[in-house]
């Protein structure tokens, strides 16, 4: 009877590079989860918008066992399943901007057609918030004067060093220095340079919760102030023949338009609304043209090119894997069809164009 021979197998060697790889272990195990570093030293310091965008990026990149990938604006909005929550366009833009500023993600390659190529970085933010106050870092981020948190805080340190040289008894980055910097940022934000004299040009200016400098989406503003009554009342002051029903209809259209805009102050939304109602007055006063002139093929082609290069439009209407030239050709043909012009009209307006339907067909 033969005796079985035990064959020894050596444990496979794992090189150092593989051990150090940010995703190697998780890729081997067949699943990906947020890194411990992100969960403990990055996520607590991010806004809800940035957290939500990060989660979508993680699904699109790490979830497919990649370290970088192209992700479109539409993908970052999420909401693939019917009835699922979907991030607003302004929320996505705000989240991406914040993540880039903090260095949590990097845009490896820009691509309007299929979406930018992103990379998720393994970093910590806790040391910034240990050294500086959260209010200072937030103020620096909203000031738009620096491209990254490290650059912004480096400027703060330089400013503090100058202050310390003039006053050696103070600390390197004293609370007084931080307060001065915060005050200067708030001053720049709230007090742009204007003529310092009373002028009649401001007599008819409308102020709407001017002291509230917090930025809201229009939906958020509706939960804070009585915008329905306030906006309708202001509209009817400008356009006296506007009925309540017409005002409500116009306000609904305005609310839809706001979904593509960045958050702003209560005064900012009121300014947009006043401008819109003033435009209604202008439309009424303009004499009707005797006949609508049809756009030429060359004009249609140029409009199609602009639309296809506009990221929100491309994200909504481009087909998966479709090249730019065929995309433009398809949109050019569609711009002669009324049902498509109605779909595209919102994006044409965002690009600054105002046409009548008869100019296309």
BAKE-967160 format. One record per residue (C-alpha): residue number from 1; x, y, z. Coordinates in nm, 2 decimals, always signed. Layout:
% residues N
 num     c1     c2     c3
 NUM      X      Y      Z
...
//
This chain:
% residues 361
 num     c1     c2     c3
   1  +0.00  +0.00  +0.00
   2  +0.15  +0.33  -0.11
   3  +0.18  +0.61  +0.15
   4  +0.05  +0.96  +0.05
   5  +0.32  +1.21  +0.01
   6  +0.27  +1.55  +0.18
   7  +0.37  +1.83  -0.06
   8  +0.45  +2.16  +0.11
   9  +0.32  +2.48  -0.05
  10  +0.49  +2.80  +0.01
  11  +0.28  +3.10  +0.11
  12  +0.27  +3.34  -0.19
  13  +0.48  +3.65  -0.14
  14  +0.31  +3.99  -0.15
  15  +0.52  +4.27  -0.27
  16  +0.54  +4.60  -0.07
  17  +0.38  +4.80  -0.35
  18  +0.07  +4.59  -0.33
  19  +0.05  +4.61  +0.04
  20  +0.07  +4.99  +0.03
  21  -0.19  +5.02  -0.25
  22  -0.49  +5.21  -0.13
  23  -0.74  +4.97  -0.28
  24  -0.54  +4.64  -0.31
  25  -0.69  +4.45  -0.02
  26  -1.05  +4.56  -0.09
  27  -1.01  +4.47  -0.46
  28  -0.89  +4.12  -0.37
  29  -1.19  +4.07  -0.13
  30  -1.43  +4.16  -0.41
  31  -1.59  +4.46  -0.24
  32  -1.51  +4.82  -0.17
  33  -1.60  +5.02  +0.13
  34  -1.51  +5.38  +0.24
  35  -1.17  +5.39  +0.39
  36  -1.14  +5.42  +0.77
  37  -0.93  +5.74  +0.72
  38  -1.21  +5.90  +0.52
  39  -1.48  +5.80  +0.77
  40  -1.29  +5.93  +1.07
  41  -1.08  +6.22  +0.94
  42  -1.26  +6.36  +0.63
  43  -1.63  +6.29  +0.64
  44  -1.70  +6.47  +0.97
  45  -1.57  +6.80  +0.82
  46  -1.76  +6.79  +0.50
  47  -2.10  +6.94  +0.41
  48  -2.40  +6.72  +0.32
  49  -2.35  +6.81  -0.05
  50  -1.99  +6.70  -0.05
  51  -2.07  +6.38  +0.14
  52  -2.34  +6.29  -0.11
  53  -2.12  +6.36  -0.41
  54  -1.83  +6.16  -0.25
  55  -2.07  +5.86  -0.20
  56  -2.17  +5.87  -0.57
  57  -1.81  +5.90  -0.68
  58  -1.71  +5.61  -0.46
  59  -1.99  +5.39  -0.62
  60  -1.88  +5.48  -0.97
  61  -1.50  +5.45  -0.92
  62  -1.41  +5.22  -0.62
  63  -1.73  +5.02  -0.66
  64  -1.60  +4.91  -1.01
  65  -1.25  +4.83  -0.88
  66  -1.09  +5.13  -1.04
  67  -0.87  +5.41  -0.90
  68  -0.98  +5.67  -1.15
  69  -1.28  +5.69  -1.39
  70  -1.49  +5.93  -1.60
  71  -1.81  +6.02  -1.41
  72  -2.07  +6.24  -1.56
  73  -2.27  +6.51  -1.39
  74  -2.58  +6.31  -1.44
  75  -2.43  +6.00  -1.27
  76  -2.33  +6.21  -0.97
  77  -2.70  +6.32  -0.93
  78  -2.78  +5.95  -0.86
  79  -3.15  +5.85  -0.84
  80  -3.13  +5.57  -1.10
  81  -3.42  +5.38  -0.96
  82  -3.77  +5.50  -1.01
  83  -3.88  +5.72  -0.72
  84  -3.53  +5.74  -0.58
  85  -3.39  +6.07  -0.44
  86  -3.18  +6.27  -0.69
  87  -2.93  +6.54  -0.61
  88  -2.99  +6.88  -0.76
  89  -2.75  +7.01  -1.02
  90  -2.65  +7.30  -0.78
  91  -2.58  +7.05  -0.50
  92  -2.35  +6.84  -0.72
  93  -2.16  +7.15  -0.84
  94  -2.12  +7.27  -0.48
  95  -2.01  +6.92  -0.36
  96  -1.75  +6.88  -0.63
  97  -1.61  +7.22  -0.57
  98  -1.58  +7.16  -0.19
  99  -1.41  +6.81  -0.24
 100  -1.16  +6.96  -0.49
 101  -1.08  +7.25  -0.26
 102  -1.01  +7.02  +0.03
 103  -0.81  +6.78  -0.19
 104  -1.04  +6.49  -0.13
 105  -1.07  +6.43  -0.50
 106  -0.87  +6.54  -0.81
 107  -0.99  +6.60  -1.16
 108  -0.74  +6.40  -1.36
 109  -0.89  +6.49  -1.70
 110  -1.16  +6.72  -1.81
 111  -1.42  +6.59  -2.05
 112  -1.75  +6.76  -2.12
 113  -1.88  +6.47  -2.33
 114  -1.86  +6.18  -2.09
 115  -1.78  +6.36  -1.77
 116  -1.45  +6.45  -1.60
 117  -1.21  +6.18  -1.49
 118  -1.19  +6.18  -1.11
 119  -0.95  +6.03  -0.86
 120  -1.03  +5.98  -0.49
 121  -0.74  +6.07  -0.26
 122  -0.66  +5.91  +0.07
 123  -0.60  +6.22  +0.29
 124  -0.69  +6.35  +0.63
 125  -0.84  +6.69  +0.71
 126  -0.83  +6.67  +1.09
 127  -0.50  +6.85  +1.13
 128  -0.64  +7.16  +0.95
 129  -0.93  +7.18  +1.19
 130  -0.70  +7.11  +1.49
 131  -0.49  +7.41  +1.40
 132  -0.76  +7.65  +1.27
 133  -1.12  +7.71  +1.36
 134  -1.39  +7.56  +1.15
 135  -1.55  +7.91  +1.10
 136  -1.22  +8.04  +0.95
 137  -1.18  +7.75  +0.71
 138  -1.54  +7.78  +0.60
 139  -1.50  +8.15  +0.54
 140  -1.18  +8.09  +0.34
 141  -1.36  +7.83  +0.12
 142  -1.65  +8.06  +0.04
 143  -1.42  +8.36  -0.03
 144  -1.30  +8.19  -0.35
 145  -0.96  +8.36  -0.31
 146  -0.76  +8.03  -0.30
 147  -0.78  +7.71  -0.50
 148  -0.71  +7.47  -0.21
 149  -0.73  +7.46  +0.17
 150  -0.35  +7.43  +0.20
 151  -0.30  +7.75  -0.01
 152  -0.57  +7.94  +0.19
 153  -0.42  +7.84  +0.53
 154  -0.07  +7.92  +0.40
 155  -0.18  +8.27  +0.33
 156  -0.33  +8.29  +0.68
 157  +0.00  +8.19  +0.83
 158  +0.19  +8.44  +0.62
 159  -0.06  +8.71  +0.74
 160  -0.01  +8.60  +1.10
 161  +0.37  +8.61  +1.07
 162  +0.35  +8.98  +0.95
 163  +0.12  +9.06  +1.24
 164  +0.36  +8.89  +1.48
 165  +0.65  +9.08  +1.35
 166  +0.47  +9.40  +1.43
 167  +0.35  +9.27  +1.77
 168  +0.60  +9.01  +1.90
 169  +0.40  +8.94  +2.22
 170  +0.12  +8.77  +2.02
 171  +0.10  +8.40  +1.93
 172  +0.19  +8.28  +1.59
 173  -0.17  +8.25  +1.48
 174  -0.36  +8.43  +1.75
 175  -0.73  +8.44  +1.80
 176  -0.72  +8.81  +1.73
 177  -0.54  +8.75  +1.40
 178  -0.81  +8.49  +1.30
 179  -1.09  +8.73  +1.40
 180  -0.93  +9.01  +1.19
 181  -0.91  +8.77  +0.89
 182  -1.27  +8.66  +0.93
 183  -1.39  +9.02  +0.96
 184  -1.20  +9.11  +0.64
 185  -1.35  +8.82  +0.45
 186  -1.70  +8.91  +0.57
 187  -1.64  +9.27  +0.48
 188  -1.54  +9.17  +0.13
 189  -1.84  +8.95  +0.10
 190  -2.10  +9.19  +0.24
 191  -1.95  +9.53  +0.14
 192  -1.84  +9.55  -0.22
 193  -1.70  +9.88  -0.32
 194  -1.98 +10.13  -0.40
 195  -2.01 +10.51  -0.42
 196  -2.02 +10.65  -0.07
 197  -2.30 +10.91  -0.12
 198  -2.67 +10.92  -0.12
 199  -2.81 +10.88  -0.46
 200  -3.16 +10.87  -0.61
 201  -3.07 +10.56  -0.81
 202  -3.12 +10.36  -0.49
 203  -3.45 +10.51  -0.39
 204  -3.66 +10.24  -0.57
 205  -3.43  +9.94  -0.48
 206  -3.61  +9.65  -0.32
 207  -3.45  +9.49  -0.01
 208  -3.56  +9.14  +0.09
 209  -3.42  +9.01  +0.41
 210  -3.10  +9.19  +0.32
 211  -2.93  +9.12  +0.66
 212  -2.96  +8.74  +0.61
 213  -2.64  +8.65  +0.43
 214  -2.70  +8.27  +0.44
 215  -2.72  +8.10  +0.10
 216  -3.03  +7.89  +0.03
 217  -3.16  +7.69  -0.26
 218  -3.50  +7.83  -0.36
 219  -3.68  +7.53  -0.21
 220  -3.49  +7.59  +0.12
 221  -3.59  +7.96  +0.11
 222  -3.95  +7.86  +0.09
 223  -3.92  +7.68  +0.42
 224  -3.77  +8.00  +0.59
 225  -3.97  +8.29  +0.44
 226  -4.32  +8.35  +0.30
 227  -4.19  +8.36  -0.06
 228  -4.52  +8.29  -0.23
 229  -4.69  +8.60  -0.09
 230  -4.38  +8.81  -0.10
 231  -4.28  +8.73  -0.46
 232  -4.64  +8.77  -0.59
 233  -4.68  +9.10  -0.42
 234  -4.36  +9.23  -0.56
 235  -4.45  +9.10  -0.91
 236  -4.78  +9.28  -0.91
 237  -4.61  +9.61  -0.80
 238  -4.40  +9.59  -1.11
 239  -4.67  +9.46  -1.34
 240  -5.00  +9.59  -1.22
 241  -5.21  +9.39  -1.47
 242  -5.07  +9.05  -1.34
 243  -5.35  +8.84  -1.19
 244  -5.30  +8.61  -0.89
 245  -5.33  +8.30  -1.12
 246  -5.07  +8.45  -1.37
 247  -4.84  +8.53  -1.08
 248  -4.86  +8.18  -0.94
 249  -4.80  +8.03  -1.29
 250  -4.50  +8.25  -1.34
 251  -4.37  +8.16  -0.99
 252  -4.39  +7.79  -1.07
 253  -4.19  +7.85  -1.39
 254  -3.94  +8.05  -1.19
 255  -3.91  +7.77  -0.93
 256  -3.83  +7.52  -1.21
 257  -3.56  +7.76  -1.34
 258  -3.40  +7.79  -1.00
 259  -3.32  +7.41  -0.99
 260  -3.03  +7.48  -1.22
 261  -2.89  +7.77  -1.02
 262  -2.64  +7.78  -0.74
 263  -2.77  +7.86  -0.39
 264  -2.78  +8.23  -0.31
 265  -2.92  +8.47  -0.05
 266  -3.28  +8.57  -0.01
 267  -3.19  +8.91  -0.17
 268  -3.03  +8.72  -0.46
 269  -3.35  +8.52  -0.53
 270  -3.56  +8.84  -0.51
 271  -3.32  +9.01  -0.76
 272  -3.37  +8.72  -1.00
 273  -3.74  +8.74  -0.96
 274  -3.76  +9.12  -1.02
 275  -3.55  +9.09  -1.33
 276  -3.78  +8.81  -1.46
 277  -4.10  +9.02  -1.41
 278  -3.93  +9.33  -1.57
 279  -3.86  +9.11  -1.88
 280  -4.23  +9.03  -1.90
 281  -4.31  +9.40  -1.92
 282  -4.05  +9.44  -2.20
 283  -4.20  +9.16  -2.39
 284  -4.55  +9.32  -2.37
 285  -4.42  +9.66  -2.49
 286  -4.23  +9.52  -2.79
 287  -4.42  +9.54  -3.12
 288  -4.49  +9.22  -3.29
 289  -4.28  +9.13  -3.58
 290  -4.47  +9.10  -3.91
 291  -4.34  +8.75  -3.97
 292  -4.10  +8.52  -3.79
 293  -3.78  +8.47  -3.98
 294  -3.67  +8.10  -4.00
 295  -3.32  +8.02  -3.88
 296  -3.07  +7.91  -4.15
 297  -2.92  +7.57  -4.15
 298  -2.58  +7.73  -4.06
 299  -2.74  +7.89  -3.75
 300  -2.91  +7.57  -3.65
 301  -2.58  +7.38  -3.68
 302  -2.40  +7.64  -3.46
 303  -2.67  +7.62  -3.20
 304  -2.64  +7.24  -3.20
 305  -2.26  +7.26  -3.15
 306  -2.31  +7.49  -2.85
 307  -2.57  +7.27  -2.70
 308  -2.36  +6.96  -2.73
 309  -2.07  +7.13  -2.57
 310  -2.28  +7.24  -2.27
 311  -2.23  +6.98  -1.99
 312  -2.58  +6.98  -1.84
 313  -2.73  +6.93  -2.19
 314  -2.48  +6.67  -2.30
 315  -2.53  +6.48  -1.97
 316  -2.91  +6.47  -2.04
 317  -2.93  +6.39  -2.41
 318  -2.61  +6.22  -2.53
 319  -2.63  +5.85  -2.58
 320  -2.38  +5.62  -2.40
 321  -2.06  +5.59  -2.61
 322  -2.18  +5.84  -2.87
 323  -1.90  +6.05  -3.03
 324  -1.92  +6.43  -3.05
 325  -1.97  +6.45  -3.43
 326  -2.27  +6.21  -3.45
 327  -2.42  +6.37  -3.14
 328  -2.41  +6.72  -3.30
 329  -2.55  +6.58  -3.63
 330  -2.84  +6.42  -3.44
 331  -2.92  +6.74  -3.24
 332  -2.90  +6.95  -3.55
 333  -3.17  +6.74  -3.71
 334  -3.38  +6.74  -3.39
 335  -3.38  +7.12  -3.38
 336  -3.61  +7.13  -3.68
 337  -3.87  +6.92  -3.49
 338  -4.11  +7.10  -3.26
 339  -4.12  +6.82  -3.00
 340  -3.74  +6.84  -2.95
 341  -3.72  +7.22  -2.96
 342  -3.95  +7.22  -2.66
 343  -3.72  +6.98  -2.47
 344  -3.41  +7.18  -2.56
 345  -3.55  +7.53  -2.50
 346  -3.45  +7.55  -2.14
 347  -3.09  +7.48  -2.22
 348  -3.09  +7.74  -2.51
 349  -3.22  +7.99  -2.25
 350  -2.94  +7.90  -2.01
 351  -2.69  +7.97  -2.29
 352  -2.85  +8.31  -2.34
 353  -3.06  +8.25  -2.65
 354  -3.43  +8.35  -2.69
 355  -3.61  +8.22  -2.99
 356  -3.97  +8.17  -3.11
 357  -4.08  +7.82  -3.21
 358  -4.14  +7.94  -3.57
 359  -3.77  +8.02  -3.61
 360  -3.68  +7.65  -3.59
 361  -3.95  +7.48  -3.80
//
